[in-house]
Amino acid sequence: MASAYVVQRDPAGGLGCAGRHTAPRKVGMPSEPSQPRPPVRVGLVGYGSAGRGIHAPLIERAGLEVAVVVTSNPERVAQVGEDHRAATVVPDLDALLAGGGVDVVVLASPSGVHREQAEAVIAAGLPLVVDKPLATTAALALEVVELAHHAGVPLTVFNNRRFDPELPALIRVRDEGLIGEIWRAEYRWDRWRPVPKQRWRERVTAEQGGGLLLDLHTHLVDQAVILHGRVATVYAEVDARTTVAEDDTFLALRHESGVLSHVWSSSVNGAPGPRARVNGSSGAYVIGKQFDDVSSFTEFFNEGDAVGWIVRGDEREPGPVVTDADEADFYRAVAAALAADDPQAAMPVDPRDAVHVLAVIDAARVSAAEGSVVPVTTPRAERDR
């Protein structure tokens, strides 16, 4: 079974030193019990591009069961019948919670309703996976985290990009000193969509969960924090050129470690830049193209499973080899956590990490409005102070 690189957590809260001084550990799934357990039954809320296109395939590939799907859209109801014939379809979250029959709930619904729906699931006492973002602000996200903590309900956030080939490769570059001391890093996610898609994400305000800062930037900032540490200050340039909320963004992050990371996401960039470029004292590490899956990496580089390149001027050599990255490991880890003595501690993503990421995004909005560098203030629960 595939395994994933996971960063050790600081017991005082989330990533703590957040990666730069914390060695990753290779975590595999537990060995199979002598008596096979029945598959974990998942209640999937939402069956659009996220629910059907991302979560459901990963859930099934990980060996869990899509048992109940929440959707009232007739077309999506038909799709559930085609994709998961044994699954029950219910029209809303209340019906799911009243009907039971699931071991964990996955919220793949629009971002603006995550907090409200999470609170309902926690009140019902069911373990919960929330697609990123956990809420629309850091303060609201902390409320969800605290509610789950006091209720004793396991909670995690779907940062699936931690399980791509890219992150373990970048961690190896950092920890093995392949480019010396890291000074500056660039991470970006560019697209060319001059005519935006007609989805909720493009049609609602940032306050309602729309825009790139609550979408692609949550992945990018999470990656930067894991690699370089918690963020101290942020400078941001944010524009809404074709959509209601922002579709063209840039963040300059000053990490507590001293590393500076530049993070872009855009839906209107006709000439995308490198997916990642990390500069250090003895060279640079470059992922020169943006990819959707492991096979795309392999086809482009034609170097086995090399993710990127170590570059020193005119010299270039393949970067780290990553052969076992699998986003389905997220759900394998969820299943293992639910069987653990302390399910919350075993969850693949500490939700307090998501609170810090949202604090960075909150500060970015202030920075963009004021045109200034803004300190990042992450709300913390009393137990973490």
N, C-alpha and C positions, 0 to 999 in steps of 0.2 A: 504494500500500500504506500502511496506517496506520502511525503511528509513536507513540512514547511518550516522555514526559518521564522522564529518568533522571538521578539525582544523581551527580555526579562523585565518585570515590573518592579518599580519602587514600592514597597509596602505602604509608604506614606501617601501614595496617590498617583495612579497612572504610570507614566513613563519616567517620572522623576528626572534623573539626569538625561533621560529620554534619548538613549541610544548611543551618543558619542562615547560615553565612558562605560557603557554597559554592554558586555559581550552578548551576542545572540546565542540562543541555544537551539539545537536541532530537536524538534519535538515530533515524535511519531505517535500514531494512535495506539491505544491499549491493545494488547493481544486479545484474540477472540476468546470469550468464555467457553467453558466446556459445554454448557447448554445455551445455544444461540438465543439471544433476546429477540423479541419481535421488533420490527423496525419502529423507530420513533415516528409518531404520527404528527404531522405538521398541519396547522391551520394557516393558510396563506391568504392574507388580506390584500386584495388587488391582483388583477390578472392582465395588466397592460404590458408596456415595454419592459418594466422591471420585473413584475411578477411572473409573466410568462416567458419573457426573453432571457432573464438572468437567474432569478431565484429557483424556479421550478426545475430547470435542467440540473442545476447544481445540487439541489435537494435530492433528486433521484439518483444522480451519479454517486452521491455520498452514501447511498443505501438507506435514506430516510423515505418516508411515504408522504406524498401529498394527499392528505385525507379529506380535508375540507377547504374549499376555496370560497372567498367572499367576493362576489361581484353581482351587480344587478343589470349589467349591460348584456342584452340578449346575444349579441355577437360573441362576447367573451364567454358567456354561459355555454354556447355551442362549442367554442374552442376547448373549454375544460372537458366537455364530453368526449371530444376527439383525442385529447392528450392524456387524460387521466380518467379512464372509464369507471374506476372504482371510487372516485372522489365524489363527495357530496358538495353541492353548490348551495350557498345560502346568500340572501340578498344584502346582509349588513353584519357589522361586527357584533351587535347585540344578539343576533341569531346564532352566530358562532359560539359566543360565550354561554348562551343558554343551552345550546345543544350538546356541548361537551364533545368527548371523543377525540380530543387532541392532547398531545404531550407538550407542545410548544407552539406559540403563535409567532408568525413572521409578518411584520408590517411592510408591505411593498406598495403602500398607498402614497398619495401626494404628500410632499414634505410638510405642508402647512397643517396637516391633521395628525402628524406623528405624536405630538405631545398629548393631545386629547385622547387618541386611541390607546396610546401606551398606558395612560392612567387608568383607562377602563380595563385593560388586560391585567394590569398589576392588581387592581381591586378584585379581580376574579381569581387571583392567585396563580396565574399560569406563567411559566417561563416565557421569555420574550426576546425576539430578535427584531431590532428596528433598523430598517435601511437608513443609510446616512441621508441627511443629518438627523441626529436624535431629536432636535427641535430647531426652531428658527433663530434662537439666541442662546448664549451660554447660560444665562440665568434660568431660562425655561428648561434647558437640558439638565441643569443641576437639580431642579425640582423633581424631574423624572427619576434621576439617579437616586436621590434621597428617598423618594416614595418607595422605590423598589427595595432599597436597603432596609428601611424600617419594616416593610412588609415581608422581608425574607424571600423576595421573588428574584430568581436569576434573570439578569438583563445583560444583553450585549448589543453591539452596533455592527452593522454589516459593512466593515471596511474590507471588502473583498480584494482590493488591489494590494493588500499586504501579502497576498498569496500568488501574485504574478511573478514571473522570472525576474523582473526588474529589481524589486526590493532586495531579495537575497543577494543578487549580484552586486548591488550598490553597497550592501553591508560588508561583503567580502572585500570590495575595493577599499573601504574605510578601514576595516579591522586588520587586513593584511598589509596595509601601508603601500598599496600598489602604485599610488601616485604621491606618496609622501604625506605631508601635513595638508589637510584640506583647508583651503582659504575661502573659496566661493563656490556655490553650486547653483545650477539653473535647472528648473523643472518646468515642463510646459505641456499643455494639451490643446492643440490647435485644430480647428476644423474650418472648412470653407462652406458656409451655409448662408449665402446672401439673401436667400428666401427662407425664413425660418420655418421649422416644422410647426404644425398647428396642434401642439400638445399643451397640457396645463402648465408645463414647466416654462414654456415661452409666453404664456398668455396671462400669467398672474404676477402680482408684485412681489418684491423681495420679502415684504412682511407676510405674504401668503405662502412663501416657500419657493418662489420662482427665482430664476437667474443662476448664473454660473458659480457665484461664490458659495452657494449652498449645494451645488452639484459637484462639478469637477474639482473645484478648489478644496473641498473637504478631503478628497483623496490626496491631492498634491501637498497640502499643508500637513496632513497626517504623516506622509512620507518624509517630508522635510524634518518634522519634529523627531521621528524615530531615528533618523540618520544624524541629526546635528544638535538635538536638544530643544528644550522648551524655548519659545519665542519671547524675547524681551520687548521689542518694538517693531512697528510695522509702518511702512509708507505705501499708499495704494493709489492707483489710478483706475477708476471704474467708469465704464460707459455703457449705456443702453442704446445701441445703434439700430437694431432691427426688431427688438423685442421689448416687452413691457419692463422687465427687470434687466440687469446687466448681461451683456453678451460679449464683452471685450474687457478683459481685466488684467492688471499687473500688480503684484505685491512684492515689495522688498522687505524681507524678514531679517532682523538682527537677532540671532540666537544667543542665549545666555552663554553658550560655549565660545562665542566670538565669531563663529562662522556666519557669513552673509549668504542668504539664499534668495534668488529671484524666481518668482513663481508666476507663470502666465497661464491663462486659459482664454480662448477666444473661439467664437463661432464664425468670425468674419475675417479670418486670416488666410489669404490666398496662397501664401508661401510659408507653410509651417516650418518652424525652426527645429533644432534637435530635441528629441523627447527628453533627454537629460544631458547635461554637460557639467562635470564636476572638476574644478581646477585645483591642483595641489602643487606642492613645492617641487615635485619631480615629474610632472606630467599632468595629463587630463584623462578623464574617462568619459566617453561619449556614447550615448545611444542615439544613433543618427536618424532614426525614423520612428514613427508612431505605429503601434501594433495593437491588434485585438486579441491575439492568442499566441500560444507557444509556436505553432506551426509557422506563423508569419515571421517570427524571429528567425527560425531555422532557414526558411526559404530566402530571406533577404541576405543574411550574413553568409550562408553556405559554409559555415564553420562548425558543423555539429550543432551544439546548443549554446554557442557563445552568444551572450546577450548584447555586448557592446565592444568598444575598442579602447585600448590604452593608446594614447596619442602623445608623441613627443616631437613636436615640429613636423618634419617630413616622415618620421618613423611611426609605424602603426602596427599593433599586434592585437590578436583577439583577446578580449577580456575574460572574466570569469565564466565558467561553464555551469549552467544550472539545468539539470535534467529532470527534476522532480517537482517543479512548481505546478500547483493544481488548485484552482480556486474552490473546488469541491472540498478541499481540506478544511475550509471554514466550517462547513456543516458537519463534517466528520468530528471536528473538535467540539461542536455544539452537542452532538450526540454523546460523546465521551464525557463532557462536562455534566450532562444531566444524570449520568450514572455515577458520578464522583461523589465522594463524601462531602465536599464543599463545592457545589456546582458553580457558584459565582466566581470563586477564585480560579476555577478551571476554564472559564469561558475564554474564547479566542481573542476578544477585544475588551479591555476594561472600559466601561462607558465613561469613566472620568477622563480618559484620553480625548473623547469626543467633546467634552466640555471645554478643554483647553483649545482644541481646534476652532470651536465656535467663538471662543473669546478672541482669537486671532482675527476671525472674520468680522466680529463686532467692531474691533479696533480699526480694521481696514475700512469699514463704512464711514467711521468718523474721520479717518485720515483723508479719504477721497473727498468728503464734504468740505474739510478745512484746508486741504492741501498741505498737511503737516505730518511730521513723524509722531506717532501716537504710542504710548506705552500699552502693553497688553496686560490687562488685569483679569486673571482667571478666578471666578468665584469658587470658593472651596467650602465644603461642608465642615461643620464644627469638628467632626471626628478626624479630619485630615489636617487640622491646624496645629 
